Amino acid sequence: MQVILVPGLWLDASSWQPVIGALEEAGHTARPLTMPGTGRPASESDGIGIQDWVDAVVAEIDAASPLGAVVLVGHSGGGNVVWAAADARPDAVARVVLVDTVPPAEGAIISEFPVVDGVIPFPGWDFFGEDAADLDDEVRARTLPMTRSVPMHVPADHLAFSTGRRHQVPLTALMGGLDAEGMRSELAAWPVYRTEFDSIDDVEVIRLGTGHWPQFSRPQAFARTLARVIR
């Protein structure tokens, strides 16, 4: 399988390094991406929005699909990106894997964060509270230099779908603390997200028992699980 790896906010292709070995050992080809404008000043990134990130993944699908089946993996906010890309190219995507995020509904945003000098810098691990609780001091210190600013418009741009066929693409959600029942219970508070989730023809939810960044907190276990669910 050609596996396109899309990082969440503030991370680039290097954040997937802990899982690449396991994917290759399983016979897959890893294609980690750095999204447009990541780490660039406002003068170079202020015109970049969420659709540009989706388009970048679609371009990678087009480049990879002649070489074999394509699986899209999206961590956190990257899940919004890969779900929209799967909707644009449903016939070329064998599976979508979301890492600690849910399939977004039409018009969803990632979130809103403070803008500094025309970009959104990484707010620091403490900003995320319990989501980062399993990142010890060593991991936080080692991974902090890997973080980059993101274009100011990307997190708050509303997501648009193109073909409406994303629900036909099989989806696996690797969730830090939720199993399938827990996810459905959580989504009950957001009906449009619950409707999106229930509309997917083939969906599975796997609880990892980690925080929001399993590639950092439990890289080996996460890599094995990721390699196992890609099919």
N, CA, C and O of each residue as an XYZ file, in Angstrom:
924
protein
N       0.828     -1.207      0.000
C       0.000      0.000      0.000
C       0.862      1.255      0.000
O       1.906      1.312      0.649
N       0.411      2.241     -0.727
C       0.980      3.581     -0.646
C       0.257      4.298      0.502
O      -0.957      4.494      0.439
N       0.988      4.687      1.541
C       0.385      5.268      2.741
C       0.775      6.738      2.830
O       1.939      7.067      3.059
N      -0.194      7.607      2.651
C       0.024      9.051      2.710
C      -0.260      9.515      4.131
O      -1.373      9.367      4.636
N       0.758     10.078      4.768
C       0.702     10.444      6.180
C       0.611     11.960      6.321
O       1.526     12.685      5.930
N      -0.488     12.428      6.877
C      -0.740     13.867      7.005
C      -0.674     14.245      8.477
O      -1.466     13.737      9.271
N       0.243     15.116      8.862
C       0.373     15.489     10.271
C      -0.727     16.430     10.716
O      -1.425     17.029      9.898
N      -0.868     16.550     12.029
C      -1.759     17.551     12.581
C      -1.100     18.921     12.584
O       0.008     19.092     12.076
N      -1.786     19.886     13.157
C      -1.241     21.245     13.221
C       0.118     21.253     13.904
O       0.373     20.483     14.830
N       0.987     22.143     13.424
C       2.308     22.436     13.996
C       3.348     21.342     13.774
O       4.477     21.460     14.250
N       2.989     20.297     13.070
C       3.947     19.218     12.819
C       4.208     19.102     11.326
O       3.390     19.514     10.504
N       5.364     18.533     10.986
C       5.690     18.323      9.584
C       5.936     16.844      9.330
O       5.632     16.007     10.179
N       6.484     16.523      8.169
C       6.664     15.118      7.790
C       7.514     14.350      8.787
O       7.324     13.145      8.954
N       8.448     15.018      9.454
C       9.338     14.326     10.381
C       8.600     13.732     11.576
O       9.113     12.819     12.223
N       7.400     14.237     11.878
C       6.647     13.705     13.022
C       6.213     12.265     12.804
O       5.862     11.574     13.760
N       6.234     11.802     11.550
C       5.842     10.420     11.239
C       7.019      9.463     11.263
O       6.835      8.263     11.058
N       8.231      9.966     11.510
C       9.406      9.105     11.472
C       9.287      7.870     12.377
O       9.750      6.798     11.989
N       8.680      7.983     13.576
C       8.593      6.807     14.436
C       7.778      5.645     13.873
O       7.905      4.519     14.354
N       6.941      5.897     12.861
C       6.087      4.815     12.358
C       6.538      4.283     11.000
O       6.044      3.251     10.546
N       7.456      4.966     10.359
C       7.812      4.594      8.988
C       8.433      3.208      8.920
O       8.124      2.438      8.010
N       9.296      2.880      9.862
C       9.933      1.569      9.848
C       8.928      0.430      9.911
O       9.043     -0.547      9.171
N       7.936      0.557     10.799
C       6.925     -0.489     10.936
C       6.094     -0.622      9.665
O       5.739     -1.732      9.269
N       5.785      0.497      9.028
C       5.021      0.441      7.789
C       5.819     -0.258      6.689
O       5.280     -1.081      5.949
N       7.095      0.072      6.587
C       7.917     -0.545      5.557
C       8.118     -2.036      5.811
O       8.132     -2.828      4.869
N       8.273     -2.420      7.070
C       8.409     -3.834      7.402
C       7.149     -4.610      7.037
O       7.219     -5.798      6.720
N       5.995     -3.942      7.082
C       4.732     -4.572      6.713
C       4.496     -4.550      5.204
O       3.458     -5.011      4.731
N       5.452     -4.019      4.452
C       5.341     -4.022      2.999
C       4.714     -2.781      2.392
O       4.426     -2.750      1.195
N       4.500     -1.763      3.205
C       3.883     -0.536      2.709
C       4.947      0.490      2.311
O       6.110      0.380      2.699
N       4.532      1.476      1.538
C       5.386      2.607      1.186
C       4.852      3.848      1.876
O       3.732      4.280      1.603
N       5.649      4.427      2.770
C       5.220      5.602      3.528
C       5.520      6.873      2.742
O       6.611      7.045      2.199
N       4.521      7.763      2.693
C       4.669      9.048      2.000
C       4.268     10.164      2.980
O       3.165     10.700      2.883
N       5.157     10.515      3.923
C       4.833     11.572      4.892
C       4.887     12.938      4.248
O       5.766     13.218      3.434
N       3.942     13.788      4.616
C       3.834     15.113      4.008
C       4.101     16.222      5.023
O       3.840     16.078      6.218
N       4.624     17.318      4.515
C       4.627     18.589      5.221
C       3.642     19.488      4.484
O       3.749     19.664      3.271
N       2.701     20.046      5.200
C       1.623     20.780      4.555
C       2.069     22.186      4.157
O       2.952     22.764      4.791
N       1.456     22.733      3.104
C       1.858     24.051      2.596
C       1.836     25.137      3.671
O       0.887     25.250      4.447
N       2.904     25.929      3.694
C       2.982     27.066      4.600
C       3.435     26.749      5.998
O       3.635     27.663      6.798
N       3.607     25.465      6.326
C       4.034     25.100      7.677
C       5.432     25.649      7.949
O       6.365     25.407      7.184
N       5.565     26.384      9.038
C       6.847     26.947      9.416
C       7.265     28.180      8.637
O       8.387     28.661      8.799
N       6.377     28.704      7.789
C       6.706     29.851      6.966
C       6.110     31.127      7.550
O       5.046     31.071      8.165
N       6.767     32.281      7.376
C       6.227     33.539      7.898
C       4.961     33.947      7.160
O       4.629     33.391      6.113
N       4.264     34.922      7.718
C       2.998     35.366      7.133
C       3.180     35.864      5.707
O       2.281     35.709      4.880
N       4.322     36.454      5.411
C       4.549     36.959      4.059
C       4.524     35.854      3.019
O       4.313     36.118      1.835
N       4.739     34.612      3.453
C       4.755     33.476      2.533
C       3.562     32.543      2.718
O       3.376     31.614      1.932
N       2.751     32.780      3.751
C       1.699     31.805      4.062
C       0.320     32.397      4.273
O      -0.636     31.650      4.480
N       0.182     33.731      4.226
C      -1.112     34.300      4.595
C      -2.209     34.020      3.571
O      -3.385     34.224      3.872
N      -1.863     33.564      2.385
C      -2.880     33.219      1.401
C      -3.258     31.756      1.402
O      -4.057     31.324      0.572
N      -2.693     30.977      2.328
C      -2.924     29.531      2.361
C      -4.058     29.205      3.313
O      -4.082     29.679      4.449
N      -5.001     28.393      2.847
C      -6.131     27.965      3.670
C      -6.280     26.454      3.667
O      -5.462     25.740      3.087
N      -7.318     25.978      4.311
C      -7.522     24.535      4.448
C      -7.662     23.851      3.092
O      -7.215     22.716      2.928
N      -8.277     24.526      2.115
C      -8.436     23.898      0.805
C      -7.087     23.650      0.143
O      -6.931     22.679     -0.598
N      -6.118     24.513      0.401
C      -4.774     24.293     -0.138
C      -4.155     23.030      0.457
O      -3.434     22.309     -0.232
N      -4.433     22.763      1.719
C      -3.936     21.528      2.336
C      -4.641     20.316      1.727
O      -4.005     19.304      1.436
N      -5.942     20.423      1.538
C      -6.673     19.327      0.898
C      -6.134     19.087     -0.513
O      -5.912     17.944     -0.911
N      -5.929     20.157     -1.256
C      -5.439     20.029     -2.626
C      -4.056     19.379     -2.661
O      -3.749     18.625     -3.585
N      -3.222     19.666     -1.663
C      -1.889     19.067     -1.611
C      -1.984     17.554     -1.424
O      -1.205     16.802     -2.011
N      -2.941     17.110     -0.605
C      -3.120     15.673     -0.408
C      -3.709     15.036     -1.655
O      -3.305     13.937     -2.035
N      -4.653     15.705     -2.294
C      -5.221     15.170     -3.533
C      -4.126     15.011     -4.589
O      -4.108     14.017     -5.314
N      -3.228     15.968     -4.681
C      -2.119     15.859     -5.631
C      -1.239     14.661     -5.308
O      -0.751     13.985     -6.214
N      -1.032     14.394     -4.023
C      -0.231     13.231     -3.626
C      -0.960     11.933     -3.940
O      -0.332     10.951     -4.339
N      -2.279     11.916     -3.765
C      -3.070     10.743     -4.160
C      -2.897     10.477     -5.649
O      -2.667      9.340     -6.060
N      -3.006     11.513     -6.446
C      -2.885     11.365     -7.897
C      -1.506     10.838     -8.280
O      -1.374     10.048     -9.216
N      -0.476     11.279     -7.552
C       0.879     10.822     -7.846
C       1.105      9.381     -7.384
O       1.854      8.634     -8.013
N       0.457      8.998     -6.287
C       0.714      7.689     -5.690
C      -0.170      6.582     -6.238
O       0.268      5.434     -6.320
N      -1.400      6.898     -6.613
C      -2.367      5.845     -6.941
C      -1.956      4.965     -8.117
O      -2.310      3.786     -8.112
N      -1.227      5.458     -9.133
C      -0.800      4.536    -10.187
C       0.166      3.456     -9.698
O       0.360      2.444    -10.372
N       0.776      3.672     -8.515
C       1.735      2.723     -7.967
C       1.077      1.671     -7.093
O       1.738      0.718     -6.681
N      -0.195      1.817     -6.802
C      -0.903      0.866     -5.957
C      -1.946      1.553     -5.110
O      -2.128      2.768     -5.179
N      -2.630      0.754     -4.306
C      -3.704      1.284     -3.468
C      -3.173      2.353     -2.507
O      -2.036      2.275     -2.041
N      -4.003      3.335     -2.224
C      -3.629      4.454     -1.370
C      -4.435      4.410     -0.077
O      -5.655      4.246     -0.095
N      -3.736      4.558      1.042
C      -4.374      4.730      2.346
C      -3.989      6.109      2.856
O      -2.822      6.495      2.795
N      -4.965      6.852      3.359
C      -4.726      8.174      3.931
C      -4.750      8.084      5.450
O      -5.687      7.539      6.033
N      -3.724      8.615      6.080
C      -3.649      8.664      7.539
C      -3.569     10.118      7.948
O      -2.689     10.844      7.486
N      -4.480     10.558      8.814
C      -4.483     11.943      9.266
C      -4.516     12.028     10.774
O      -5.415     11.479     11.411
N      -3.543     12.713     11.349
C      -3.505     12.902     12.799
C      -4.167     14.226     13.167
O      -3.869     15.261     12.571
N      -5.059     14.193     14.144
C      -5.666     15.399     14.695
C      -6.294     16.239     13.580
O      -7.144     15.741     12.843
N      -5.890     17.494     13.449
C      -6.458     18.340     12.395
C      -6.192     17.825     10.998
O      -6.908     18.176     10.060
N      -5.169     16.995     10.847
C      -4.929     16.359      9.563
C      -6.051     15.419      9.170
O      -6.187     15.064      7.999
N      -6.863     15.009     10.152
C      -8.019     14.183      9.840
C      -9.035     14.917      8.984
O      -9.623     14.329      8.076
N      -9.249     16.203      9.267
C     -10.131     17.001      8.409
C      -9.627     17.008      6.974
O     -10.404     16.904      6.025
N      -8.326     17.132      6.836
C      -7.720     17.236      5.512
C      -7.891     15.931      4.733
O      -8.306     15.956      3.574
N      -7.577     14.798      5.354
C      -7.646     13.534      4.614
C      -9.084     13.125      4.323
O      -9.342     12.478      3.308
N     -10.018     13.487      5.185
C     -11.414     13.131      4.929
C     -11.940     13.887      3.708
O     -12.667     13.322      2.891
N     -11.576     15.152      3.586
C     -11.976     15.913      2.399
C     -11.247     15.411      1.154
O     -11.826     15.387      0.068
N      -9.988     15.012      1.300
C      -9.249     14.473      0.160
C      -9.839     13.147     -0.295
O      -9.899     12.874     -1.494
N     -10.275     12.319      0.651
C     -10.935     11.060      0.292
C     -12.236     11.317     -0.443
O     -12.597     10.573     -1.354
N     -12.941     12.369     -0.050
C     -14.182     12.718     -0.746
C     -13.908     13.145     -2.180
O     -14.729     12.917     -3.068
N     -12.754     13.764     -2.406
C     -12.395     14.204     -3.749
C     -11.930     13.050     -4.639
O     -12.100     13.098     -5.857
N     -11.342     12.009     -4.031
C     -10.812     10.887     -4.797
C     -11.256      9.550     -4.185
O     -10.404      8.725     -3.852
N     -12.553      9.317     -4.030
C     -13.007      8.107     -3.327
C     -12.594      6.805     -4.010
O     -12.375      5.801     -3.331
N     -12.485      6.803     -5.318
C     -12.130      5.572     -6.024
C     -10.656      5.227     -5.894
O     -10.259      4.095     -6.170
N      -9.844      6.182     -5.480
C      -8.399      5.952     -5.367
C      -7.950      5.656     -3.943
O      -6.779      5.351     -3.720
N      -8.860      5.741     -2.976
C      -8.496      5.589     -1.567
C      -9.082      4.294     -1.011
O     -10.298      4.105     -0.994
N      -8.199      3.409     -0.558
C      -8.643      2.123     -0.023
C      -9.165      2.246      1.400
O     -10.059      1.502      1.803
N      -8.610      3.184      2.161
C      -9.022      3.362      3.554
C      -8.513      4.703      4.048
O      -7.478      5.201      3.605
N      -9.271      5.279      4.982
C      -8.826      6.446      5.729
C      -8.604      6.016      7.170
O      -9.443      5.334      7.759
N      -7.474      6.415      7.733
C      -7.185      6.167      9.149
C      -7.065      7.518      9.840
O      -6.207      8.328      9.489
N      -7.919      7.755     10.811
C      -7.870      8.980     11.606
C      -7.204      8.678     12.940
O      -7.519      7.675     13.580
N      -6.298      9.530     13.355
C      -5.579      9.348     14.610
C      -6.058     10.378     15.620
O      -5.757     11.566     15.511
N      -6.808      9.899     16.601
C      -7.378     10.694     17.693
C      -8.138     11.913     17.194
O      -7.927     13.036     17.653
N      -9.016     11.662     16.252
C      -9.933     12.691     15.774
C     -11.131     12.003     15.143
O     -11.082     10.805     14.864
N     -12.185     12.734     14.920
C     -13.410     12.156     14.371
C     -13.611     12.666     12.943
O     -13.083     13.721     12.592
N     -14.363     11.940     12.117
C     -14.634     12.428     10.768
C     -15.430     13.727     10.822
O     -16.486     13.783     11.451
N     -14.935     14.759     10.173
C     -15.584     16.065     10.268
C     -16.818     16.159      9.376
O     -16.904     15.512      8.333
N     -17.749     16.964      9.803
C     -18.946     17.233      9.014
C     -18.689     18.383      8.048
O     -17.706     19.113      8.173
N     -19.582     18.527      7.095
C     -19.509     19.647      6.143
C     -19.460     20.968      6.911
O     -20.252     21.195      7.826
N     -18.526     21.829      6.530
C     -18.413     23.134      7.158
C     -17.641     23.167      8.455
O     -17.525     24.222      9.079
N     -17.105     22.022      8.877
C     -16.365     21.974     10.144
C     -15.076     22.779     10.052
O     -14.526     22.980      8.969
N     -14.610     23.229     11.197
C     -13.286     23.823     11.301
C     -12.442     22.930     12.208
O     -12.969     22.069     12.912
N     -11.135     23.144     12.181
C     -10.282     22.406     13.116
C     -10.438     23.010     14.496
O     -10.832     22.312     15.430
N     -10.140     24.282     14.648
C     -10.326     25.007     15.905
C      -9.847     26.434     15.693
O      -9.440     26.801     14.591
N      -9.896     27.233     16.741
C      -9.387     28.593     16.683
C      -8.260     28.734     17.708
O      -8.369     28.266     18.841
N      -7.182     29.383     17.286
C      -6.012     29.562     18.137
C      -5.496     30.989     17.973
O      -5.778     31.636     16.964
N      -4.748     31.481     18.948
C      -4.214     32.852     18.859
C      -3.267     33.017     17.676
O      -2.441     32.150     17.392
N      -3.407     34.143     16.999
C      -2.549     34.494     15.874
C      -1.467     35.451     16.359
O      -1.753     36.428     17.050
N      -0.227     35.162     15.992
C       0.911     36.005     16.364
C       1.703     36.317     15.098
O       2.167     35.407     14.411
N       1.853     37.580     14.796
C       2.602     38.002     13.610
C       2.082     37.341     12.339
O       2.857     36.995     11.447
N       0.778     37.169     12.265
C       0.160     36.665     11.045
C       0.213     35.161     10.863
O      -0.184     34.660      9.810
N       0.691     34.425     11.857
C       0.704     32.960     11.811
C       0.221     32.433     13.157
O       0.040     33.198     14.104
N       0.015     31.134     13.234
C      -0.387     30.514     14.496
C       0.768     29.658     14.999
O       1.013     28.573     14.472
N       1.480     30.143     16.018
C       2.597     29.362     16.551
C       2.089     28.233     17.452
O       0.955     28.267     17.930
N       2.935     27.247     17.671
C       2.592     26.178     18.601
C       2.428     26.783     19.991
O       3.316     27.495     20.462
N       1.291     26.506     20.663
C       1.045     27.150     21.952
C       1.740     26.501     23.143
O       1.610     26.991     24.264
N       2.470     25.416     22.927
C       3.155     24.722     24.020
C       2.346     23.545     24.534
O       1.118     23.534     24.454
N       3.053     22.554     25.064
C       2.373     21.327     25.490
C       1.382     21.574     26.616
O       0.336     20.926     26.659
N       1.678     22.487     27.524
C       0.778     22.716     28.658
C      -0.587     23.212     28.211
O      -1.579     23.013     28.913
N      -0.649     23.848     27.062
C      -1.918     24.363     26.533
C      -2.951     23.252     26.391
O      -4.151     23.509     26.489
N      -2.501     22.020     26.161
C      -3.411     20.931     25.829
C      -3.810     20.063     27.028
O      -4.538     19.085     26.861
N      -3.351     20.403     28.214
C      -3.823     19.742     29.426
C      -3.741     18.231     29.372
O      -2.684     17.667     29.091
N      -4.867     17.574     29.643
C      -4.904     16.119     29.716
C      -4.563     15.436     28.391
O      -4.093     14.298     28.386
N      -4.792     16.113     27.284
C      -4.466     15.507     25.988
C      -2.977     15.210     25.861
O      -2.574     14.313     25.120
N      -2.161     15.973     26.594
C      -0.710     15.783     26.546
C      -0.161     15.169     27.829
O       1.046     15.200     28.064
N      -1.039     14.613     28.657
C      -0.625     14.132     29.978
C       0.359     12.979     29.907
O       1.156     12.801     30.827
N       0.326     12.182     28.828
C       1.239     11.039     28.751
C       2.557     11.389     28.055
O       3.352     10.497     27.757
N       2.792     12.657     27.798
C       4.076     13.103     27.271
C       4.951     13.548     28.439
O       4.700     14.590     29.043
N       5.977     12.760     28.759
C       6.816     13.113     29.900
C       7.766     14.256     29.525
O       7.784     14.714     28.383
N       8.546     14.701     30.496
C       9.403     15.866     30.274
C      10.407     15.619     29.160
O      10.692     16.519     28.371
N      10.944     14.406     29.090
C      11.926     14.099     28.048
C      11.299     14.182     26.670
O      11.881     14.760     25.753
N      10.117     13.608     26.522
C       9.432     13.633     25.220
C       9.063     15.062     24.841
O       9.215     15.455     23.684
N       8.586     15.829     25.793
C       8.213     17.220     25.492
C       9.424     18.030     25.033
O       9.340     18.799     24.075
N      10.540     17.851     25.720
C      11.739     18.596     25.356
C      12.264     18.158     23.987
O      12.743     18.984     23.211
N      12.175     16.870     23.695
C      12.706     16.348     22.443
C      11.841     16.747     21.250
O      12.360     17.003     20.163
N      10.533     16.799     21.449
C       9.633     17.057     20.326
C       9.311     18.531     20.127
O       8.884     18.916     19.039
N       9.501     19.363     21.137
C       9.181     20.779     20.994
C       9.902     21.426     19.811
O       9.285     22.220     19.099
N      11.186     21.122     19.567
C      11.853     21.731     18.410
C      11.280     21.280     17.071
O      11.587     21.879     16.041
N      10.454     20.233     17.066
C       9.843     19.761     15.827
C       8.615     20.568     15.440
O       8.122     20.440     14.319
N       8.117     21.393     16.342
C       6.881     22.122     16.077
C       7.141     23.353     15.217
O       8.198     23.978     15.300
N       6.150     23.686     14.388
C       6.259     24.793     13.454
C       4.962     25.613     13.494
O       3.918     25.103     13.900
N       5.028     26.840     13.088
C       3.810     27.632     12.942
C       2.989     27.106     11.769
O       3.510     26.423     10.888
N       1.694     27.435     11.772
C       0.832     27.082     10.648
C       0.170     28.359     10.119
O       0.013     29.331     10.857
N      -0.219     28.352      8.835
C      -0.887     29.534      8.270
C      -2.124     29.912      9.074
O      -2.868     29.040      9.523
N      -2.340     31.195      9.253
C      -3.374     31.668     10.168
C      -4.784     31.240      9.767
O      -5.646     31.102     10.635
N      -5.042     31.029      8.486
C      -6.402     30.725      8.046
C      -6.749     29.235      8.147
O      -7.926     28.880      8.215
N      -5.743     28.371      8.157
C      -6.017     26.934      8.050
C      -6.925     26.400      9.161
O      -7.918     25.746      8.842
N      -6.642     26.640     10.447
C      -7.458     25.983     11.473
C      -8.914     26.442     11.514
O      -9.791     25.666     11.893
N      -9.181     27.682     11.134
C     -10.546     28.216     11.256
C     -11.317     28.245      9.940
O     -12.473     28.666      9.913
N     -10.694     27.804      8.855
C     -11.411     27.711      7.579
C     -12.456     26.598      7.638
O     -12.232     25.552      8.248
N     -13.591     26.837      7.001
C     -14.647     25.832      6.954
C     -14.359     24.808      5.856
O     -13.997     25.153      4.731
N     -14.529     23.560      6.217
C     -14.209     22.464      5.308
C     -15.329     22.264      4.297
O     -16.511     22.294      4.639
N     -14.932     22.059      3.045
C     -15.912     21.808      1.985
C     -15.624     20.453      1.348
O     -14.466     20.085      1.153
N     -16.674     19.721      1.028
C     -16.543     18.445      0.339
C     -16.939     18.633     -1.125
O     -17.620     19.595     -1.481
N     -16.502     17.698     -1.960
C     -16.698     17.888     -3.393
C     -17.636     16.864     -4.020
O     -18.573     17.260     -4.713
N     -17.427     15.564     -3.807
C     -18.234     14.563     -4.508
C     -19.372     13.999     -3.673
O     -20.347     13.489     -4.223
N     -19.261     14.083     -2.348
C     -20.260     13.477     -1.478
C     -20.120     11.975     -1.347
O     -21.016     11.324     -0.810
N     -19.007     11.397     -1.827
C     -18.848      9.942     -1.829
C     -17.883      9.443     -0.755
O     -17.483      8.279     -0.773
N     -17.511     10.306      0.170
C     -16.565      9.906      1.199
C     -17.091      8.775      2.074
O     -16.301      7.988      2.594
N     -18.390      8.677      2.246
C     -18.956      7.659      3.131
C     -18.757      6.250      2.599
O     -18.937      5.281      3.336
N     -18.390      6.122      1.336
C     -18.126      4.809      0.752
C     -16.708      4.320      1.031
O     -16.390      3.159      0.773
N     -15.861      5.192      1.553
C     -14.475      4.832      1.838
C     -14.389      4.249      3.249
O     -14.831      4.899      4.197
N     -13.833      3.040      3.421
C     -13.697      2.474      4.764
C     -12.856      3.377      5.662
O     -11.880      3.983      5.219
N     -13.251      3.454      6.929
C     -12.574      4.342      7.864
C     -12.229      3.603      9.152
O     -13.054      2.880      9.711
N     -10.995      3.796      9.612
C     -10.561      3.329     10.920
C     -10.182      4.535     11.761
O      -9.400      5.379     11.324
N     -10.731      4.621     12.964
C     -10.384      5.694     13.892
C      -9.558      5.106     15.030
O     -10.057      4.290     15.804
N      -8.301      5.518     15.133
C      -7.425      5.112     16.234
C      -7.503      6.197     17.297
O      -6.866      7.245     17.186
N      -8.288      5.928     18.322
C      -8.605      6.946     19.315
C      -7.789      6.748     20.592
O      -7.575      5.623     21.045
N      -7.342      7.865     21.156
C      -6.554      7.780     22.373
C      -7.304      7.135     23.515
O      -6.812      6.180     24.115
N      -8.514      7.649     23.836
C      -9.223      7.161     25.001
C     -10.618      6.643     24.758
O     -11.292      6.254     25.712
N     -11.085      6.620     23.513
C     -12.463      6.241     23.223
C     -12.523      4.948     22.425
O     -11.732      4.730     21.507
N     -13.484      4.085     22.794
C     -13.839      2.964     21.937
C     -15.063      3.374     21.120
O     -15.491      4.526     21.180
N     -15.626      2.433     20.357
C     -16.742      2.785     19.473
C     -17.939      3.317     20.255
O     -18.554      4.307     19.860
N     -18.268      2.655     21.368
C     -19.407      3.105     22.163
C     -19.155      4.486     22.747
O     -20.043      5.339     22.758
N     -17.926      4.701     23.236
C     -17.589      5.995     23.800
C     -17.616      7.102     22.766
O     -18.033      8.224     23.056
N     -17.168      6.783     21.552
C     -17.194      7.801     20.501
C     -18.619      8.183     20.160
O     -18.935      9.368     20.049
N     -19.485      7.194     19.991
C     -20.879      7.512     19.666
C     -21.528      8.331     20.776
O     -22.327      9.228     20.506
N     -21.184      8.023     22.018
C     -21.723      8.781     23.140
C     -21.242     10.229     23.107
O     -22.020     11.156     23.330
N     -19.951     10.414     22.828
C     -19.410     11.769     22.735
C     -20.055     12.544     21.584
O     -20.377     13.724     21.726
N     -20.238     11.881     20.455
C     -20.776     12.558     19.273
C     -22.255     12.886     19.405
O     -22.783     13.681     18.627
N     -22.929     12.287     20.376
C     -24.348     12.584     20.576
C     -24.567     14.066     20.894
O     -25.646     14.606     20.649
N     -23.535     14.718     21.443
C     -23.648     16.140     21.770
C     -23.467     17.030     20.544
O     -23.766     18.223     20.598
N     -22.984     16.466     19.442
C     -22.775     17.209     18.203
C     -23.462     16.452     17.074
O     -22.819     15.666     16.377
N     -24.762     16.677     16.885
C     -25.552     15.859     15.960
C     -25.004     15.797     14.541
O     -25.095     14.748     13.903
N     -24.433     16.898     14.022
C     -23.943     16.849     12.639
C     -22.742     15.920     12.534
O     -22.545     15.278     11.503
N     -21.938     15.842     13.591
C     -20.812     14.913     13.591
C     -21.296     13.475     13.767
O     -20.756     12.552     13.158
N     -22.295     13.298     14.587
C     -22.854     11.962     14.766
C     -23.471     11.458     13.455
O     -23.310     10.291     13.100
N     -24.171     12.336     12.745
C     -24.750     11.962     11.460
C     -23.655     11.586     10.465
O     -23.791     10.610      9.728
N     -22.574     12.361     10.445
C     -21.440     12.060      9.557
C     -20.866     10.682      9.881
O     -20.628      9.875      8.982
N     -20.650     10.423     11.146
C     -20.081      9.144     11.577
C     -21.003      7.981     11.204
O     -20.542      6.962     10.690
N     -22.296      8.135     11.461
C     -23.252      7.061     11.194
C     -23.488      6.836      9.704
O     -24.036      5.806      9.311
N     -23.079      7.789      8.876
C     -23.285      7.673      7.430
C     -22.193      6.864      6.729
O     -22.329      6.530      5.552
N     -21.117      6.549      7.443
C     -19.998      5.832      6.841
C     -20.355      4.352      6.732
O     -20.786      3.740      7.708
N     -20.176      3.783      5.546
C     -20.586      2.402      5.303
C     -19.776      1.395      6.114
O     -20.329      0.408      6.602
N     -18.480      1.632      6.263
C     -17.566      0.670      6.887
C     -16.655      1.429      7.832
O     -15.731      2.109      7.385
N     -16.900      1.324      9.131
C     -16.134      2.095     10.107
C     -15.785      1.231     11.303
O     -16.599      0.426     11.756
N     -14.564      1.402     11.817
C     -14.149      0.730     13.037
C     -13.435      1.734     13.929
O     -12.799      2.670     13.443
N     -13.544      1.534     15.224
C     -12.896      2.404     16.199
C     -12.032      1.532     17.094
O     -12.496      0.521     17.620
N     -10.782      1.920     17.267
C      -9.839      1.190     18.104
C      -9.296      2.138     19.166
O      -8.785      3.212     18.848
N      -9.410      1.736     20.420
C      -8.898      2.552     21.529
C      -7.420      2.244     21.745
O      -7.040      1.089     21.936
N      -6.596      3.281     21.713
C      -5.163      3.117     21.887
C      -4.733      3.162     23.351
O      -3.711      2.583     23.719
N      -5.514      3.849     24.184
C      -5.111      4.024     25.581
C      -3.958      5.007     25.730
O      -3.092      4.829     26.587
N      -3.947      6.042     24.896
C      -2.887      7.046     24.917
C      -3.500      8.437     24.977
O      -4.720      8.592     25.013
N      -2.637      9.439     24.987
C      -3.073     10.804     24.814
C      -3.225     11.127     23.334
O      -3.440     10.239     22.509
N      -3.111     12.397     23.017
C      -3.420     12.865     21.662
C      -2.280     12.659     20.660
O      -2.495     12.754     19.452
N      -1.070     12.378     21.154
C       0.086     12.227     20.282
C       0.729     10.843     20.487
O       1.840     10.762     21.012
N       0.061      9.765     20.087
C       0.613      8.424     20.321
C       1.917      8.181     19.582
O       2.713      7.342     20.005
N       2.158      8.898     18.480
C       3.413      8.735     17.757
C       4.601      9.227     18.568
O       5.744      8.877     18.275
N       4.333     10.045     19.596
C       5.382     10.530     20.484
C       5.395      9.765     21.812
O       6.465      9.428     22.317
N       4.218      9.490     22.378
C       4.163      8.891     23.717
C       4.385      7.382     23.703
O       5.006      6.839     24.617
N       3.878      6.694     22.665
C       4.029      5.236     22.571
C       4.304      4.860     21.112
O       3.502      4.169     20.484
N       5.421      5.311     20.585
C       5.660      5.185     19.142
C       5.678      3.750     18.634
O       5.133      3.482     17.563
N       6.283      2.823     19.359
C       6.382      1.464     18.850
C       5.023      0.777     18.818
O       4.664      0.151     17.820
N       4.263      0.892     19.913
C       2.936      0.277     19.954
C       2.013      0.906     18.924
O       1.251      0.213     18.250
N       2.090      2.231     18.810
C       1.250      2.912     17.828
C       1.616      2.481     16.413
O       0.732      2.236     15.591
N       2.899      2.388     16.124
C       3.336      1.998     14.782
C       2.843      0.608     14.427
O       2.421      0.369     13.295
N       2.892     -0.313     15.383
C       2.405     -1.673     15.117
C       0.910     -1.673     14.833
O       0.443     -2.357     13.922
N       0.165     -0.905     15.614
C      -1.273     -0.844     15.409
C      -1.606     -0.218     14.051
O      -2.473     -0.708     13.327
N      -0.923      0.844     13.723
C      -1.160      1.510     12.435
C      -0.869      0.554     11.285
O      -1.660      0.447     10.348
N       0.254     -0.136     11.353
C       0.595     -1.066     10.284
C      -0.444     -2.177     10.160
O      -0.725     -2.658      9.062
N      -1.003     -2.574     11.283
C      -1.982     -3.683     11.276
C      -3.308     -3.288     10.647
O      -3.950     -4.106      9.989
N      -3.728     -2.031     10.846
C      -5.060     -1.643     10.355
C      -5.043     -1.201      8.900
O      -6.101     -1.047      8.290
N      -3.866     -0.996      8.340
C      -3.793     -0.589      6.929
C      -4.007     -1.820      6.049
O      -3.250     -2.790      6.098
N      -5.068     -1.744      5.244
C      -5.428     -2.879      4.401
C      -6.317     -2.402      3.261
O      -6.736     -3.205      2.428
